[in-house]
Amino acid sequence: MTKHNNTTKPGGNGESIRTGMSEEAIRLAFLDNLFYVQGRFLEVASLDDKYKALAYTVRDRLLHRWVSTIRTYQQANPRTVCYLSAEYLPGPFMGLNLLNMGIEEPTRKALQSLGIDLESLIAYEQEPGLGNGGLGRLAACFMDSLATLQIPATSYGIRYEFGIFQQDIRNGEQVETTDNWLHYGNPWEVRRPQISYDVKIGGHTEHYTNEQGLHRVRWVPHETFRGVAIDTPILGHDVNTVNLMRLWRAEAAEALDFHAFNEGDYYGAVLREVRSETISKVLYPNDAPEIGKRLRLLQQHFFVTCSLQDMMRVHRTTGMPIERFHEKFTVQLNDTHPAIAVAELMRLLLDNHHLDWDTAWHVTRHTFAYTNHTLLPEALEKWPIPLFQSLLPRHLEIIYEINSRFLDEVRQRYPFDPDRAQRLSIIDETLPRHVRMAHLACIGSFAINGVAELHSQLLKETVLRDFYELWPEKFQNKTNGVTPRRFMLLSNPGLGSLLNETLGHGWETDLEQLRGLEAHADDPAFQERWRQVKRQRKEALAGEVHKLCGIDITPTSLYDVQVKRIHEYKRQHLNLLHIITLYNRIKRNPALDIVPRTFIFGGKSAPGYAMAKLIIRLINAVAEMVNRDRDVAGRLKVVFLPNFSVKLGQWVYPAADISQQISTAGKEASGTGNMKFSMNGALTIGTLDGANVEIREDVGAENFFLFGLDADAVSHTLANGYRPWDYYNANQELKDVIDLIASGFFAHGDRSLFQPLVDHLLQHDSYLLLADYADYIACQDQVSAAYRDPQRWTRMSILNVARIGKFSSDRTIAEYCRDIWKVQPVPVKLD
Ligand code: CJB
């Protein structure tokens, strides 16, 4: 719009339809792509044809910048970040690419002149669901910020053929169907068949002495596959930098096994090909791993070896010796999913490059840094030794050697503490023996970080305590952030315009500039405009809710929202206890004057997580009863949005009045939804957990609804014989709520359906819902009181946005660059 806008006419003075940025160039490019790529003319083009024609038009302009970026990097040979992540949730590309390139307006006009509505094409795009939740979305925010900050970076992962399942709700239950996102093709990706690597698995190793008398190891695999690169360009905001997301697709080593083919085993040959492709077939739909799945370990090894081999290929082109690999590349491990990289890099350096152990270990230890994303013990990956041995025999040898050298050091340092070596060991010796991936990651990395202050602190005190005592200098905190381009500018254009008008441009890439809003927080005219922006987004969401669920919601009601993966620790059921409390209050006193609320839920449960699925059922069951009860009509409404995604989130975050961040303190590593809501002027009701702590610090305690036990109180309560039953007996409203669920009221009289949930709450309540209930309800009452005072509420909302600057992923990435990666921006000029 502003700086790239080029009004020269195509043809006339040289503006190419492949690169031109004017309305006219875009219009011609669109028609050209429609004709020559899609083979269609306007009158017969389907929505898909038009979407693709526009996507190719945008992609041409991306490739232009990409080529310039590669040229620049080739000349400058800069230190480069490689982000290894098994998951990415980038969201739909079209809208963001137009926005980042600054051609939204000319594109809108170009299409308008052809009778096409840009929004309908943007809405048509299906997003790649190559992740489960927070961790994958964080990786996508990081890509956006890396490109925007002009940092040379490649994000490596797996190009799953089927991403996270589609969630349907049938009879109130989650039903999973496959996500066939590639069915109509993906115009944003570029296949690179010539960039492919061998991936070995299974078999055995052979140790031998070469002609020079040197010890060598040969891995004789049982099978070999290939990984082929599929690239997606990632453009920064208002810059020319295009970095790559390079995802690997598994293929058979040869298209068909000709040996088998010649022997007449056509069927077997084809089967082998199918089996190879299985590796990148489907994303594991768990947000915490189910331990011990062979295919999952294979996936991890698959993308890690392809990525490291790819870095080595690039490294060769620089002419630097392999001993300096770590000077060219810094590799971030996004949780333990890629932790096998520590052993794989050692293998490549020892067996392929024939470095000696100490040199190889020096390079490895200076290459990797590890981010931990969770304290939940069930999420710490461990692999059974027999499985590991059968798939990755050479890696297991290397891991044993790393471990033995490491434990020698530990014993020397703590000679009178044999338990410590056991606790620190990569191998968990309790039967059946396992490889602890977090330990491998800690030992092989030069930096270890958590994702919020509290989480990093708890890491040092609990799961990684022994490592912290050993190497305190390795530990850091990098509080998460999210990209304001997607989650403010793109999702909330009304807010974007108001901010531009009030503050001028610049805040989009320097979010601290939002502080300038503080001066307007009490200005009645500004407040009125603020409320209009929110109102408009609430109406838009109401339209979506109607489309998706057939439910009408009222934009004047308070939108009280909880969207995130469904998990007991996130306590969607605590939210339900509040809803049922309000319901009971109205039933007992039909004239009760309460603030009308619309409760909105969204999120997927792991398919095998029975309790989370039961929570979804209860949400829908409560919705059914509440929404059809005339006594509460106009005052309470409950909605479960099916198939929550990045795309749906873009409707939800800007429309929320209240953001529910109510996990049991100490369980949510950071949370990032909390930031997206707050950036859009929602107020948070939350516990002192994850990044909530820092959000509250920054926006001000008076602009945040805090409740519940803190992390210390949670551990003490659990350690001192917690009895949920006592809370149940002591609180009549709580008792009424639990009794109502137990009575079968929400299950057409069936007392058994929600029994497991009720029993768990009364007997164990591991996530302390009952202990936090009273405080939560009291806090929600304060929320209602505040909402009755629009001036106060609006002021709080404005101040939330004004003070949210820290939670831009630009800040997070700048810290990683400075403290961990030691990389500098490399600006790119357009060729
Ligand atoms: N997280 O999404 C996942 N998956 C995991 O396997 C482990 C953690 C989440 O990562 C986010 C990004 O750091 C955090 O904000 C969130 O608290 C955490 O649960």
Boltz pocket constraint, residues with backbone or C-beta under 6 A from the ligand:
constraints:
  - pocket:
      binder: B
      contacts: [[A, 132], [A, 133], [A, 134], [A, 135], [A, 136], [A, 138], [A, 286], [A, 287], [A, 288], [A, 289], [A, 335], [A, 372], [A, 373], [A, 374], [A, 379], [A, 451], [A, 480], [A, 667], [A, 668], [A, 669], [A, 670], [A, 671], [A, 672], [A, 690]]
      max_distance: 6.0
